[in-house]
Amino acid sequence: MAKSDDLAQIIDGCKAGSAEDFSQLVDIYTSRVHGYFYRLTGNSELSEELLSELFFKLVGKIGSYKGGSFDSWLFKIATNIFHDYLRSKQRRKKLLEVKKRQLESKITEAKRSESARIDKLQIQIGKLNDDTRELIMLRFYSQLSLKEVAKIRREPIGTTLSKLHRGLKRLRELMG
C-alpha cells in the first residue's frame, strides 16, 4: 500500500499521461480490486475481465479525480462496472428467455400442425375402402416391402403395386 503522498504523486503522474505511474497504480490496486470482484462474482476469470475493464476506464477517467479518498473513488467505479455487468447479464438472460419462448412456441405450433395433418390423414385413410386401407397400412405403417406385402396378400407384386398406386392417388385427392 502506497503512502498518501506517494499515491498523490502517482495519480498526478497518471493525469499527466505517465505510463510508468499508471503501471504503479495498477500494481497497487490489482490485488484488492481483483479480490473485491472475486468476492462479488465467485469467478476468477470474470474478475480478471472486470478488473481489466476497470483499469481501461481508469485511463480515461483519471483526469476527473478531484481529490479526496482515491480508494473510495476507485471502488465506486469498480462497483459501477459490476452493476453494469449485472444489468448486461440480466438483459442477456431476458433475451435468451424471449428466444426460448419463441422457439418453444414454434415447436408447439409445428407439433400442432403436424398433429392436425396426422389427424386429417387418419380421417382420410378411414374413408378408403378396407382393401386399400390394409394395403397402405402394411406398406407404410408396418414398413414392409412390396414383395412382402404381395406375399401376405397372396397376389402378384404387379397387382399389389397397381392397387397401392391407385390407393395413394385417391388418398392424395382426399387430402386436397
GUKE-162744 format. One record per residue (C-alpha): residue number from 0; residue in one letter; z, x, y. Coordinates in Angstrom, 3 decimals, padded with zeros to 6 digits. Each point is the difference from the previous one (the first is absolute). Example, Ala and Ser with C-alpha at 12.3 -4.5 7.8 and 13.67 -1.06 7.14 Angstrom:
! residues 2
+-----+------+----------+----------+----------+
! seq ! type !        w !        u !        v !
+-----+------+----------+----------+----------+
!   0 !    a !  007.800 !  012.300 ! -004.500 !
!   1 !    s ! -000.660 !  001.370 !  003.440 !
+-----+------+----------+----------+----------+
! end
This chain:
! residues 176
+-----+------+----------+----------+----------+
! seq ! type !        w !        u !        v !
+-----+------+----------+----------+----------+
!   0 !    m !  000.000 !  000.000 !  000.000 !
!   1 !    a ! -001.014 !  001.413 !  003.356 !
!   2 !    k !  002.392 !  000.150 !  002.941 !
!   3 !    s ! -000.750 ! -002.489 !  002.756 !
!   4 !    d ! -001.189 !  002.755 !  002.414 !
!   5 !    d ! -002.281 !  001.458 ! -002.663 !
!   6 !    l ! -001.261 ! -003.463 ! -000.888 !
!   7 !    a ! -000.721 ! -000.807 !  003.657 !
!   8 !    q ! -001.979 !  003.243 !  000.273 !
!   9 !    i ! -001.953 ! -000.814 ! -003.197 !
!  10 !    i ! -000.759 ! -003.510 !  001.299 !
!  11 !    d ! -001.205 !  001.411 !  003.317 !
!  12 !    g ! -002.240 !  002.385 ! -001.938 !
!  13 !    c ! -001.372 ! -002.949 ! -002.031 !
!  14 !    k ! -000.728 ! -001.894 !  003.212 !
!  15 !    a ! -001.874 !  003.072 !  001.233 !
!  16 !    g ! -002.080 ! -000.021 ! -003.195 !
!  17 !    s !  001.618 !  002.897 ! -001.847 !
!  18 !    a ! -000.928 ! -000.162 ! -003.684 !
!  19 !    e !  002.810 !  002.445 ! -000.795 !
!  20 !    d !  002.617 ! -002.244 !  001.663 !
!  21 !    f ! -001.403 ! -003.050 ! -001.726 !
!  22 !    s !  000.221 !  001.841 ! -003.322 !
!  23 !    q !  003.663 !  000.773 !  000.729 !
!  24 !    l !  000.650 ! -003.656 !  000.827 !
!  25 !    v ! -001.573 ! -001.020 ! -003.311 !
!  26 !    d !  002.160 !  002.547 ! -001.838 !
!  27 !    i !  003.146 ! -001.316 !  001.692 !
!  28 !    y ! -000.605 ! -003.687 ! -000.784 !
!  29 !    t ! -002.041 ! -000.082 ! -003.217 !
!  30 !    s !  002.934 ! -000.104 ! -002.387 !
!  31 !    r !  001.997 ! -002.630 !  001.909 !
!  32 !    v ! -002.909 ! -002.330 !  000.690 !
!  33 !    h ! -001.367 !  000.349 ! -003.540 !
!  34 !    g !  003.464 ! -000.918 ! -001.303 !
!  35 !    y !  000.064 ! -003.006 !  002.320 !
!  36 !    f ! -003.404 ! -001.224 ! -001.218 !
!  37 !    y !  000.916 !  000.713 ! -003.615 !
!  38 !    r !  003.169 ! -002.070 !  000.246 !
!  39 !    l ! -002.027 ! -002.861 !  001.481 !
!  40 !    t ! -002.864 !  000.122 ! -002.496 !
!  41 !    g !  001.372 !  001.652 ! -003.143 !
!  42 !    n ! -003.380 !  001.704 ! -000.310 !
!  43 !    s ! -000.447 !  003.692 !  000.769 !
!  44 !    e ! -003.797 ! -000.162 !  000.325 !
!  45 !    l !  000.182 ! -002.925 !  002.416 !
!  46 !    s !  002.734 !  001.790 !  001.928 !
!  47 !    e ! -002.328 !  002.996 !  000.386 !
!  48 !    e ! -002.746 ! -002.283 !  001.346 !
!  49 !    l !  002.343 ! -001.650 !  002.498 !
!  50 !    l !  001.335 !  003.407 !  001.036 !
!  51 !    s ! -003.538 !  001.279 !  000.601 !
!  52 !    e ! -000.754 ! -003.090 !  002.060 !
!  53 !    l !  003.168 !  000.567 !  002.040 !
!  54 !    f ! -000.883 !  003.584 !  000.866 !
!  55 !    f ! -003.595 ! -000.981 !  000.735 !
!  56 !    k !  001.229 ! -002.664 !  002.442 !
!  57 !    l !  002.542 !  002.427 !  001.428 !
!  58 !    v ! -002.816 !  002.258 !  001.183 !
!  59 !    g ! -001.319 ! -002.819 !  002.190 !
!  60 !    k !  003.353 ! -001.440 !  001.055 !
!  61 !    i !  002.038 !  003.129 !  000.735 !
!  62 !    g ! -001.029 ! -000.219 !  003.666 !
!  63 !    s !  001.711 ! -003.411 !  000.280 !
!  64 !    y !  003.385 !  001.432 ! -000.974 !
!  65 !    k !  002.031 ! -000.103 !  003.232 !
!  66 !    g !  003.296 !  001.457 ! -001.150 !
!  67 !    g !  003.099 ! -001.383 ! -001.639 !
!  68 !    s !  000.586 !  000.250 ! -003.722 !
!  69 !    f ! -003.151 !  001.403 ! -001.588 !
!  70 !    d !  001.335 ! -000.981 ! -003.430 !
!  71 !    s !  000.273 ! -003.651 !  001.072 !
!  72 !    w ! -003.445 !  000.092 !  001.582 !
!  73 !    l ! -001.568 !  001.603 ! -003.100 !
!  74 !    f !  001.724 ! -002.314 ! -002.457 !
!  75 !    k ! -001.048 ! -003.016 !  002.074 !
!  76 !    i ! -003.610 !  001.072 ! -000.480 !
!  77 !    a !  000.694 !  000.561 ! -003.714 !
!  78 !    t !  001.508 ! -003.491 ! -000.259 !
!  79 !    n ! -003.035 ! -001.508 !  001.731 !
!  80 !    i ! -002.305 !  001.810 ! -002.423 !
!  81 !    f !  001.999 ! -001.374 ! -002.928 !
!  82 !    h ! -000.157 ! -003.539 !  001.433 !
!  83 !    d ! -003.761 !  000.379 !  000.496 !
!  84 !    y ! -000.246 !  001.048 ! -003.649 !
!  85 !    l !  001.982 ! -003.089 ! -001.088 !
!  86 !    r ! -002.204 ! -002.315 !  002.078 !
!  87 !    s ! -003.106 !  001.625 ! -001.429 !
!  88 !    k !  001.415 ! -000.364 ! -003.506 !
!  89 !    q !  000.710 ! -003.702 !  000.656 !
!  90 !    r ! -003.538 ! -000.531 !  001.315 !
!  91 !    r ! -001.465 !  001.669 ! -003.085 !
!  92 !    k !  002.265 ! -002.069 ! -002.235 !
!  93 !    k ! -001.023 ! -003.241 !  001.750 !
!  94 !    l ! -003.659 !  000.975 ! -000.174 !
!  95 !    l !  000.322 !  000.754 ! -003.712 !
!  96 !    e !  001.769 ! -003.328 ! -000.560 !
!  97 !    v ! -002.780 ! -001.862 !  001.835 !
!  98 !    k ! -002.653 !  001.829 ! -002.033 !
!  99 !    k !  001.938 ! -000.717 ! -003.197 !
! 100 !    r !  000.212 ! -003.732 !  000.824 !
! 101 !    q ! -003.722 ! -000.074 !  000.833 !
! 102 !    l ! -000.837 !  001.694 ! -003.291 !
! 103 !    e !  002.314 ! -002.306 ! -001.951 !
! 104 !    s ! -001.619 ! -002.966 !  001.739 !
! 105 !    k ! -003.481 !  001.217 ! -000.933 !
! 106 !    i !  001.095 !  000.573 ! -003.606 !
! 107 !    t !  001.562 ! -003.473 ! -000.148 !
! 108 !    e ! -003.177 ! -001.496 !  001.488 !
! 109 !    a ! -002.137 !  001.856 ! -002.509 !
! 110 !    k !  002.229 ! -001.174 ! -002.851 !
! 111 !    r ! -000.204 ! -003.584 !  001.256 !
! 112 !    s ! -003.748 !  000.286 !  000.354 !
! 113 !    e ! -000.303 !  001.541 ! -003.471 !
! 114 !    s !  002.323 ! -002.647 ! -001.401 !
! 115 !    a ! -002.091 ! -002.744 !  001.622 !
! 116 !    r ! -003.186 !  001.498 ! -001.501 !
! 117 !    i !  001.653 !  000.201 ! -003.407 !
! 118 !    d !  001.186 ! -003.597 !  000.323 !
! 119 !    k ! -003.501 ! -001.100 !  001.007 !
! 120 !    l ! -001.512 !  002.002 ! -002.865 !
! 121 !    q !  002.431 ! -001.577 ! -002.454 !
! 122 !    i ! -000.893 ! -003.488 !  001.271 !
! 123 !    q ! -003.739 !  000.694 ! -000.210 !
! 124 !    i !  000.288 !  001.516 ! -003.484 !
! 125 !    g !  001.765 ! -003.211 ! -001.000 !
! 126 !    k ! -003.136 ! -001.921 !  001.043 !
! 127 !    l ! -002.181 !  001.893 ! -002.473 !
! 128 !    n ! -000.638 ! -001.433 ! -003.454 !
! 129 !    d !  002.353 !  001.186 ! -002.755 !
! 130 !    d ! -002.590 !  002.257 ! -001.647 !
! 131 !    t ! -000.883 !  001.822 !  003.240 !
! 132 !    r !  003.665 !  000.295 !  001.037 !
! 133 !    e !  000.875 !  001.516 ! -003.409 !
! 134 !    l ! -002.897 !  002.437 !  000.259 !
! 135 !    i !  001.066 !  001.213 !  003.485 !
! 136 !    m !  003.636 !  000.334 ! -001.080 !
! 137 !    l ! -000.902 !  002.036 ! -003.073 !
! 138 !    r ! -002.308 !  002.313 !  001.940 !
! 139 !    f !  001.911 !  000.549 !  003.240 !
! 140 !    y !  003.642 ! -000.913 ! -000.522 !
! 141 !    s !  000.274 !  001.340 ! -003.538 !
! 142 !    q ! -002.302 !  002.875 !  000.975 !
! 143 !    l ! -002.033 ! -000.159 ! -003.166 !
! 144 !    s ! -003.483 !  001.459 ! -000.240 !
! 145 !    l ! -003.003 ! -002.308 ! -000.305 !
! 146 !    k ! -000.385 !  001.151 ! -003.598 !
! 147 !    e !  003.612 ! -000.943 ! -000.774 !
! 148 !    v ! -000.350 ! -003.391 !  001.716 !
! 149 !    a ! -003.210 ! -000.741 ! -001.925 !
! 150 !    k !  001.705 !  000.935 ! -003.270 !
! 151 !    i !  002.994 ! -002.274 !  000.739 !
! 152 !    r ! -002.349 ! -002.879 !  000.902 !
! 153 !    r ! -002.234 !  000.699 ! -003.005 !
! 154 !    e ! -003.193 !  000.022 !  002.028 !
! 155 !    p ! -002.663 !  002.564 !  000.853 !
! 156 !    i !  000.867 !  002.304 !  002.897 !
! 157 !    g ! -003.061 ! -001.236 !  001.940 !
! 158 !    t !  001.272 ! -003.579 ! -000.196 !
! 159 !    t !  003.453 !  001.082 !  001.167 !
! 160 !    l ! -001.509 !  001.960 !  002.871 !
! 161 !    s ! -002.200 ! -002.924 !  001.034 !
! 162 !    k !  002.900 ! -002.478 ! -000.064 !
! 163 !    l !  002.219 !  002.417 !  001.923 !
! 164 !    h ! -002.685 !  000.537 !  002.635 !
! 165 !    r ! -000.467 ! -003.770 !  000.478 !
! 166 !    g !  003.777 ! -000.525 !  000.095 !
! 167 !    l !  000.498 !  002.674 !  002.683 !
! 168 !    k ! -002.866 ! -001.426 !  002.027 !
! 169 !    r !  001.639 ! -003.430 ! -000.117 !
! 170 !    l !  003.384 !  001.484 !  000.939 !
! 171 !    r ! -001.540 !  001.753 !  003.030 !
! 172 !    e ! -001.489 ! -003.325 !  001.093 !
! 173 !    l !  003.383 ! -001.702 ! -000.332 !
! 174 !    m !  001.745 !  002.773 !  001.952 !
! 175 !    g ! -002.505 ! -000.564 !  002.827 !
+-----+------+----------+----------+----------+
! end
